[in-house]
Amino acid sequence: MMNKCFKSLFLIWTTSLLILLTGFNSEGAFSESAIKLERIDIIASPITTQGMSQLTLAVGNKQPFEAVGHYSDGSSHPLTDLTVSDWHTSDSEVGRFDEPGVLTAVEMGNTTLTATKDGVTSNTVNVNVSAAVITSIQVTPSPVNVAKGQTRQLVATATYSDSSSSDVSSSVSWAPVDTATATVSSTGLLTAVEVGNTTLTATKDGVTSNTVNVNVSAAVITSIQVTPSPVNVAKGQTQQLTATAIFSDGTSSDISSSVTWAPVDTATATVSSTGLLTAVEVGNTTLTATKDGVTSNTVNVNVSAAVITVILVTPSPVNIAKGQTQQLTATAIFSDGTSSDISSSVTWAPVDTATATVSSTGLLTAVEVGNTTLTATKDGVTSNTVNVNVSAAVITSIQVTPSPVNVAKGQTQQLTATAIFSDGTSSEISSSVTWAPVDTATATVSSTGLLTAVEVGNTTLTATKDGVTSYTVNVNVSAAVITAIQVTPSSVNVAKGQTQQLTATAIFSDGTSSDISSSVTWAPVDTATATVSSTGLLTAVEVGNTTLTAIKDGVTSNTVNVTVIVCNDLAGACIDIFDTGSGKVFTNSPSVAYLNSIGGSATNGTYTESGSFGPTGDFYLFDWNNADALCTTYNTHSLGGRTNWRLATRYELLTDLYAASGNMFTARGWPTTSNYWSVTPDGSYYYGVNLFNGGVYSRNPSLTTYASCVSNP
């Protein structure tokens, strides 16, 4: 509608202008006689206001107007020569003309406009002046450089049509491009969320502000908080200070060791590089901590003499066994927060001294099983109440004896573990402790405390029970020693004039044994009956009985009974050791009496000689294996002082005995009714030789007959 009006006015104006132009004379002036101004029309041009008959203009805005004069000749043209005084408003406080044809809106209200020329007044235009409107918005600061986590208050300033301005930060719409980098609250508070860059604008009433660049850098320290604050400390005491940095992103960190500590008066208090405050002298001072240009809160430091406010007794409660002691500690808490051990200066007060007593220094002694309580008092301040529970006596120490242990390899030593109880009593607990030798390759200990020396060396051991360990016992294992000497044979029946080899065997503490026949001291009781050489060869001197022993390293052997008899024939307790002349000796097949006298050997029955082919009496028979074993028995007994006895060969029986001596019953009194085994095989059989007639026979080894053993020199 407004455009239509404008077009109509423009057409009228151009037509009038042409008419007017035709009325100018050559000098450009109207012809006075022909042309006269009859009417003036004023219109808003260009239109910046609202409405036509009722124009609306915001305070501060301006609206140009155009005056068109209509003349008597029917022409019209713009009146460009009008001055400010030719333009009029009905209310100059609402609107005024500061320049020709341009209305300035001053205050809200209504006014009417006219223009005059040559006594002609124009049409009236009504103008409504409304409130000023926003013409631009400026956001500050711009750009924004802020650390992560920090905030920055943005200000949106609206500039109005009346040139006034206003903070519209809380009423604009804030629009950051990247809210992952920065956000803006409804009041314009920008928060840096993450390191990066973004932009933002503010909009109101269709007007958008300038674009603000936002640069978010890494978090920085925004404040430093020193604790504790204030500090109340007694002279000579210390107080650890903590400087906590609060960063722009809301995180915090202990920076106590990297700040610069600054006490004002170091004569009152000093602070180390790590924040340890030391109270030097009674007085007051302050301190701060600084880093990266940020200074902490100011901490007041008050150094004063202290008074007791609380007494704390520890431990609490006390659980203790009868007879035990427990050191109590009374700690004074002073008014400046410091504390001190005052155990020796308080008054200790147990309720029941029959149950427990406390010394002046705080040493509690459990007297009897039961319960009581105690307190400590100083300077009118009484401590916490401590419950005391006295239980039955417990083990306080374990004593192991003997200590040290010196024992030979293979020997044993009974250890005794004695428990000392908290009430002073003791008890033998050897079978209930845990024995712990350090090196079981050197010594072991049984569950009952029997120590066994395993190997030469040194080790240690302890005994433990109920969490209590004995002192350490040194164990020294030396080389094995003789613990026993066994002389064999242990009973000797020997014919007068004959010999018997004795063997002395040492049994050592480690269980090993050794033939010590040549190193013992042989001690026959009656040397008129028998003598023994240094190598153990017994010689029967005279018919009778005696005993002998062997001694070495203070150890005496078993007692050997020696019986010297007269051997009238080989059916008695004697044997013929026949030397063929070259040192080779042979034995007759033994009689029952003789073999029994030396402890026996495996046999297969007996044969009774009648006196025709051997001496009257009983003689043992042997299969081949037992005949061979008989020679081993002779070696065991060192028969004739020899240990190389063996079965004779067929050749030896025939040549060395029968061929050389003939009938052995006649020659030596041997039993000859049965053949003598040889070691010479005949397939699976062995040869036997008859020493009565020289006959040779192949015999099954399971058959029984006589046996002769031979020993080479």
Steps between C-alpha positions, in 0.01 A plus 500: 500500500786732593672432164180593316472829681862572433461434127195731478679780679804456279284530186334816631838640590658438158199645316504810714872532447456508120231762530715709726797475267301636216411801713866603561637792304839492342660591834331204663238702692126484485315746323341696778214604302403152394601254782397498864563237775164365601566178701780310665504119548754337731577126490756269663760413241662255509273335750690380810199524724194284531160604368392785277231703666653410833877465471685315779861583566723357776674743735830602351408408148470756223247528220551721190195685366444660158290811440333538157357835404188522280468818292221696343599389155436146601866412528677354804860448599706423815558790727874452549562845632312451827707568812481344847271781609256409220442157653285479812405242768218536744720361786871562465569280807360202309660579168697785344660608173877539545542533126255596222245225437657244739302415816692365801297294751585641845257357755214258493173668412301646213556810294377648172715636220442785255704708260436865402607721211377829378217487751387159379488219760528138393290205591540362855692174556451321832812331641504255790843475671549156650774365728851470358592167328825301482707591203813293581645263762868499601642203695811560710767394558590397149692283439482284815820325610424272794652192666316169519261498792504876541200722455475837334205735537387620158317830471248559222439875457200607295520838322153648451354726242525793740879438523459368850645164598413229747646175639278229357726208599221321687237543229684414180524154352861385523615275218844338526580297188676211683364426848763226540756782513305765692152555637320824590237531771181701459672787682802498269742305721735317265651175629807355325425129463788365294815628333414629151345787301143602427287812436181641650236768444213654696156569349202706612197644321638374171832683548818282509819615666854500375668155472732433795797263460552277804841338560513241785851418628619240757386535864691743723518558871218726607552492874719347769356387832738453793384277787478492792397861546549651745797317652516479879825338607717489808857624496739236368226293338444447130191509284482358148335751267327389183472725196223382269478646149150542360518494120274671257344167401394430859777248573735538792849388592734506799778744402650540848851419375492732198357823637702784646420522870514850643466548874505869591700458821756218494594580859157367597462212255686352205372281218708243312483450125258212558265704720616389845439791736722523807394718793811699599375743759174597672324761289283556193576519131342422165605303195401439142593260222558615142526321165460615139407847616215374718520569874315292757277605784681671786552262791521637852763325710468516878793361699408459864576305814269201528260370766357151529145460374481120464700202627488185287624172650607225260469213442133476582367251588788299651481122455784340690594165653562455870857592591560702185568873483371763260645847454221757499542835327320813616494758223406859581311686228571872542278796428700583189435153360845367587561189709762369737582175685434570870501137618751572778325808638136392522333336799405142404185367668405133455167418667597148619869460589440132580447450127759742359744764622659794316840651577569874501637470146190320369620137512194282562553161670230231476465361855204265484245376245207743487382839372554858616527855363751783530545871423781755495466853641705821470422869552137418577452313170405129516569263213272255327406192706706195399353151544758247623435128442746260668492146356679180602880490472653450155838389376743790499818313413627153416831365633668217304768288669771392458647796315721486308474140377829326419431158355676251275361397165237231547452569870180627655438762765175546688402869502275647766272799432383679814221759481528803729153644563399859557433428867852366553408130494663253261418171330677242282341519150753304290231287334266788412736756348590522134869419464671688217859412411635734233695231310341154513793366296710560813253408776135403538270524801207268569163623625608407854827694478743218420780652293682273254838606362482431126820645357812679620438875509329780689139614515254663736154414628207657680179381664170683449161484671207742512694752294794501742839391366789390717845647478725345234694186596832438321548140389852375424520157337847345514635189329343167602643335816511142618190418697554124536757228429383150411751213529425181307475219564349599831560156650818311418553126552848419391731210555815552695777610268260608225429856389181692431490827309289759681340791315428833670239703307444865591141628475511877439247763602388541137413130477806404298740225614865415452742215583733644763653167610853634452443831681317395816660403827427132560454418866473133600440462874718191538795488263598165653191358331505696173693782340398737222740659251478865394309386190248297699639149461408302812729218605373232740776461761353277768178316564260725688261793471557873469347811346628780284401841368622747238537871581534811279428871555358425843247252363517140628365211296272217602658240729615187314496168690801285416506126575825311439448127474704192435404367158566123516344444157324700230156389621543753779477880488810540289606497137814394320666776300742285302800673345618292205844655534481793258272723710190363332271374772194272493225437756324177581123488474386653832351311787168604644678609817748724320261671257257570779781653707563770238135588447413245234442510124235360261504118502297207366500251782767298685686174472629296793840350445554167674879504516561290188535782250513796737511596865199391695253785516254718305600699192291739291404420138466768225351526153731675254360854563525471876849353465600811306330718765698320775820651358339843516419439868867423563590831329257682727672354804850546354563132564871448558549873448395469135209639298555334161348160570337321203393150392792288382523384140487132405869519419589652837307231686661221302853636471563723801317277747440141394801458273727670752362357825287201404203400712419824681336317794820314559722799416317781683197354675252649251153356449508319162187288479343751261656666198632861513345761266727670244447822313570320172183463290392212282227654291229587748662267757811543713774252573538346841818326623515215755795575725497146640571322171556779240180431306356782283126531440273739304222603732174690485556827692188431708655188655661530842857417592810643675676831420864614521603863457843603376696826550798604296776691675 
